Structures are given as C-alpha cells and as structure tokens.
C-alpha cells in the first residue's frame, strides 16, 4: 500500500501538506473506472462515496485497486500460480502455468501430475507393477515382482520367495503350518497349524511368535479383520471358529460340522473351514467344505461374521484352494476331478463363475493367491510345481518346484 497518500488524507496540515493532490479511482454509475488527481478535500469526498485510493492490485478484496477496470486482475501483487489439469484428475502439469488470483477454468493448485493426458496416472493412483506405466508418478513403473510368504506344510517352516523365483528364504520353523494370512496394517502374519497351536501370530521375520488359540489339531484356513479385531479359522473335523486377533476372546463355534451336514442333507462331512477368506467391508466369511468320502459335502459357502446367513454358493467336485480379491470383488477357487483341475473366478456381484485356466501337469491345487493389482494368480500344484499365471490365464511362469506348502500370502 502507498503510505504517502493515506498520510496526506489523515494529516492534511502536516509535513505532507506539500503534496496537495492524490490519485483517486473514481467509479461511475455505468461501471467504468478512471483515475482522478484531486486536492485533498475533494479526494475525501470521493472516498466517502465509495471511490478508493489508487494502489497496487490486491487479490480477494473485491476492489479495483489499481483502477485498470479489472478487479483481482493478473497484475495483482499477490497472484498465485495455477497449473493446467487437462485430464481433470485434480493434479496439474508443472509445464503449463498461469498466475491469477483464482484458478482459471481447467487449472488447479497442484503441479505434480506426470501425465496430464491420463486421469488414471497421478500421484494419488495405485502403482500397477509391470504394466509399463508410472501410475503413481514415483520412480517409474514398479517391477512386476512381489514377495510371497509360504506356509510350507511338508517342511514345517514358514518361508518367503520373490515372484520371479529368486531370494528364497526360510523365515522360521513351524509345526505343520496349513494356512497363512498377512495383516498389512500391523505388518504381522497369522498361521494355522494342523497340530497345536491351531492359531499363532508373529512378525514377518518370525519373531514375537504368540499362541492365540492352543487347540488340539486340524487347523485349516484363517482370516483376520484388523478393523474389528475379529479372527476366524477352520478346523477340519469340527467347524468354523471365531476369536480375536489378540487371543483374549474365548473361541466360539461359528458354524459347526453338524450345521453343514444339516444344510446339505448329508450324514458325513470330514472337512470344514478350508480356505477361510474375509470380505471386511461386507463382514462376510467365505470358506469351503471338503468331504473325502462324498462329493455331496464339497461346497463353497458364505456366512456373516455373527454366524447368520449361511449360504451355499457353489457345488464343487473337489477343491483345496480359495482366495478373495476384495478390491475387485472376485473370489478365486480351484475345482476339478480326475486328471484335470482348474482355477475359477466368481464375480461376487452376481455369483457368476468363469474358468480361468487348467493347472499344469494334471495337478490339483494345494495353495492359491491372487494379486488384486495385476489380476495375476499364484498356484501350487500337487506335483509341487509353483506357478505364476497372468490375468488372462494364458501365460505361465514357474516360480519354483519342490515347495510343499498349504498357504500363500502376498507381501507388499
């Protein structure tokens, strides 16, 4: 702000009286503005009737300070930079800049977009490894390699291996581990065992191993919901159980083997709670029953967290594998008989099912995991061939051989 004109108005008889005139921006009734050079008394009169002193333009005061006929024009002393957002994703292009008091149409305050022609590419996007695109504008495209944690049932260990077949590492020993679940929020894993303890929790490096539920034997699939602190697991001969992620809540039977037999109308059922998967948004549990003596007992099921709403979703021939892609609402599972077993995908919106691919070498499935970012699946066959299969089911990469495990968890 110019100080001298204001002091002249305030102190007309003082030292500034030698400057008898000031510039006033006069606003006419027609909306036009022009500058008047007026003596102090006349200037005071104009100011009293809505005119203003001529000063540098300032943003946001609704005054044409510099009397050029434009309020908050680009010559304001406090204009800000705005950046073109051609793809309307909220992120701007640093190379296309405009200075103004308010954002021009199609411009935003952000300047971090690395591709302003694609609304799916920006710093808020999820990086999709191996697609040739820097989706999140950080360090280029991420390599299409993830770490897989394995519950090696045959070797009594938990291990990790990269999806390109490198960096196999034994993390810790564990007695007959059957399934494994990764808690990405707390960086922990949950493991079920065929023998006691049935459910354990530990860090990714195997440290701080805590027994949560020390039951006898027959542990199957396991699922955790960190938002509610609930834990669910299956026991082969008895049913589906509920507890808590800290083990302080006493276990309770959510769905018993008897419940399953009644629902199916069969007299025997040997496997309950295989492949437990949780939809934490819908608070639904998916699992399957596997009966070695009768195909009538082999079904894919869903049930609410509280045990209500038991629903038989799909009649199976023979399945040992299940995984849920909650982000895309797909349920992956194996099924087949004889010398041909395949991986299927169920759309949870309408429960429609498509066959994705046949497991190589006539093997049945021992473990399965789906990558929600890429749509790739990882499957272990009964011949111990461990495969990565692309989202189309057309490209197979053998990650490893000879690893006999029952559970896979993707670690990102």
HELIX and SHEET records of a PDB file:
HELIX    1   1 UNK A    3  UNK A   10  1                                   8    
HELIX    2   2 UNK A   15  UNK A   18  5                                   4    
HELIX    3   3 UNK A   40  UNK A   48  1                                   9    
HELIX    4   4 UNK A  257  UNK A  264  1                                   8    
HELIX    5   5 UNK A  295  UNK A  297  5                                   3    
HELIX    6   6 UNK A  360  UNK A  362  5                                   3    
SHEET    1   A 3 UNK A  33  UNK A  39  0                                        
SHEET    2   A 3 UNK A  21  UNK A  27 -1                                        
SHEET    3   A 3 UNK A  52  UNK A  53 -1                                        
SHEET    1   B 3 UNK A  93  UNK A 100  0                                        
SHEET    2   B 3 UNK A  80  UNK A  84 -1                                        
SHEET    3   B 3 UNK A 107  UNK A 108 -1                                        
SHEET    1   C 4 UNK A 169  UNK A 173  0                                        
SHEET    2   C 4 UNK A 157  UNK A 162 -1                                        
SHEET    3   C 4 UNK A 147  UNK A 152 -1                                        
SHEET    4   C 4 UNK A 407  UNK A 411 -1                                        
SHEET    1   D 4 UNK A 177  UNK A 183  0                                        
SHEET    2   D 4 UNK A 188  UNK A 193 -1                                        
SHEET    3   D 4 UNK A 199  UNK A 203 -1                                        
SHEET    4   D 4 UNK A 210  UNK A 213 -1                                        
SHEET    1   E 4 UNK A 219  UNK A 225  0                                        
SHEET    2   E 4 UNK A 230  UNK A 235 -1                                        
SHEET    3   E 4 UNK A 239  UNK A 244 -1                                        
SHEET    4   E 4 UNK A 252  UNK A 256 -1                                        
SHEET    1   F 4 UNK A 274  UNK A 279  0                                        
SHEET    2   F 4 UNK A 284  UNK A 289 -1                                        
SHEET    3   F 4 UNK A 299  UNK A 304 -1                                        
SHEET    4   F 4 UNK A 311  UNK A 315 -1                                        
SHEET    1   G 4 UNK A 322  UNK A 325  0                                        
SHEET    2   G 4 UNK A 330  UNK A 337 -1                                        
SHEET    3   G 4 UNK A 340  UNK A 347 -1                                        
SHEET    4   G 4 UNK A 352  UNK A 358 -1                                        
SHEET    1   H 4 UNK A 365  UNK A 370  0                                        
SHEET    2   H 4 UNK A 377  UNK A 381 -1                                        
SHEET    3   H 4 UNK A 385  UNK A 389 -1                                        
SHEET    4   H 4 UNK A 396  UNK A 401 -1                                        
END                                                                             
